[in-house]
Every structure is written in C-alpha cells, then in structure tokens.
C-alpha cells in the first residue's frame, strides 16, 4: 500500500470540502517556501507545521492499512485480570478503530488534534499515544514510517504550493 498516495488523496478531498483550511495550508507552504523557488523540497518541511498536522490527521482518519500485521502470542497472557489469551493465538490490531477510540468527534477532520507539534522531538509518533498507531508501536514499529510521512508531506505540499 502506498501511504503517501492514500494520505494525499484523502487530504485533498477534505481540504476541498473546507476551503478555509485549504487556503491556510496554501499560505503556510507559500510563505515558508517562497514564490520564486518553484517547488517544495524535503528541506522545507521542518517549517510546515500545519501541513504536518493535516498529514497526521489523515493518517488517523483514513489509515492506509486499517489492520496491522498480526502477531502470535509466545506464551499465555492475562490482560487486566479479565482476559486470558492462550499461547500461539493470533492477535490482530485494528488501527482504524483504535485511532478513533475515545476522541472527541472521532469522525471529524480536525488537524488541531496535533497542535502540540512544536519541535522536531514532538514530531514523533510516540508523543500521540495511539492516535497514530498505523505504523505499529515499540520495537516492532515499521521502519519505513518516516519515509511514508515524509513522502506524504512533500507530495501534498507541492500541489498546495503550485495550484489554486
């Protein structure tokens, strides 16, 4: 599954429905990149905080892969003293459901969920609990997550920069 194409398609669909957000994203990209440069490059992305929040919100709302890779338990597990999971049981994680669990208005496009993006350290999936579990968590996290997010940001930023 191509993460960047899914993110960009959904982001453009949502931004077309919300012209005020489209204008805000275009203004940010054009202000940070400058009109004479011609295109957005990777080196420009660190300034595009609103755009990064849009990409994260699209990953939350429309995960490219709604079901994460399954895992098999190596030994029996007890969860919360209530649930017994036997050894060799296949566990599937539904990222689509988890990313919408217990949020206020979980089906609403709201990039402000990620407004705490204030530094490169905060640009991490680890700071957002399970809202962005699409690339898994912990030691089994998908090694291509940074590339997937980077591609989504660059591919979304360029049409916002070039077209009205």
C-alpha angles and dihedrals in degrees: 000000000000105000096193096053092049092048094047095047093051093041093053091047091052094043091051088055090050107044093177090061091045090054092047092050092047092049092050093049094045093045094049098041100036126229097260098058097076100214144027116256134190091260090062096056098083089071097049102087097153091049090051090053090051091053092048092049091051090051088052097044099039111021111197089223109030095187116054123219109287123245131206120224113241094202137005113291132200117204121199091339087283111076125060116199113190126222116276092022116147112235120201122193118211103211092181092060096040093052089057098041117120096348121136106253094354095185094053121098104239119158089184088080085082098042092124089078096120105138140019088261090059090051087083129109089225092071094061100061108216101335087099105036093134092110093042124244142260124008092345095056113139109264092215095059094104092050091047093052093043092052091048091052095047094044092048095043096055099061089042088053097046107035139052 
